[in-house]
Amino acid sequence: MKNKITEILGWYGVVAIVAAYIMVTFSFIKPTDLLYLILNGTGAVGIVADAFNDKNYQPVVLNLIWAVVAIVAIIKLII
């Protein structure tokens, strides 16, 4: 069951990050929009969950950094 949940989180992460990229690339949203930052942050966390479960640590490190950047940007945007 745990593997299925982390697999779903991982796929959510991929879809969220790609969707955010597509929306910015085609000017549906700006890279400073809250939606973009949320999709990137939650997408990164989803990939971290799946990669950590698979003991695949390079994506864990990359996406932890990605998530921290998104969190800092969200805080900066809100404050």
C-alpha positions in Angstrom: 0.0 0.0 0.0 2.8 2.4 0.9 4.5 1.9 -2.5 1.2 2.6 -4.3 0.8 5.9 -2.4 4.3 7.0 -3.0 4.0 6.0 -6.7 0.8 8.2 -7.0 2.6 11.1 -5.3 5.5 10.7 -7.6 3.3 10.8 -10.7 1.4 13.8 -9.2 4.8 15.5 -8.8 5.7 14.9 -12.5 2.4 16.1 -13.8 2.4 19.2 -11.5 5.9 20.4 -12.4 5.3 19.8 -16.2 1.9 21.5 -16.0 3.5 24.5 -14.3 6.3 24.6 -16.9 3.8 24.4 -19.8 1.6 27.2 -18.3 4.6 29.5 -17.9 6.0 28.7 -21.3 2.8 29.5 -23.0 2.1 32.6 -20.8 -1.0 31.3 -19.1 0.6 32.2 -15.8 3.7 34.1 -14.7 6.6 32.4 -12.8 5.8 34.7 -9.8 2.1 33.5 -9.6 1.1 31.6 -6.5 -0.3 28.7 -8.7 3.1 28.2 -10.3 4.9 28.2 -7.0 2.4 25.8 -5.4 2.6 23.4 -8.4 6.3 23.4 -8.3 6.5 23.0 -4.5 3.9 20.3 -4.2 5.2 18.5 -7.3 8.7 18.4 -5.9 7.5 17.0 -2.6 5.6 14.3 -4.5 8.8 13.3 -6.3 10.8 13.3 -3.1 8.3 10.9 -1.5 8.5 8.5 -4.4 12.3 8.7 -4.9 13.0 8.4 -1.2 10.8 5.3 -1.0 12.8 3.8 -4.0 16.1 4.8 -2.3 16.9 7.0 -5.4 18.6 9.8 -3.6 19.7 12.1 -6.5 16.0 13.1 -7.2 15.5 13.5 -3.5 18.2 16.1 -3.2 17.2 17.9 -6.4 13.6 18.1 -5.4 14.2 19.0 -1.8 16.1 22.0 -3.1 13.3 22.7 -5.6 10.7 22.5 -2.8 12.7 24.8 -0.5 13.0 27.4 -3.3 9.2 27.2 -3.9 8.5 27.6 -0.2 10.8 30.6 0.1 9.2 32.2 -3.0 5.7 31.6 -1.6 6.6 33.2 1.7 8.2 36.1 -0.1 5.1 36.5 -2.2 2.7 36.4 0.8 4.7 38.7 3.1 
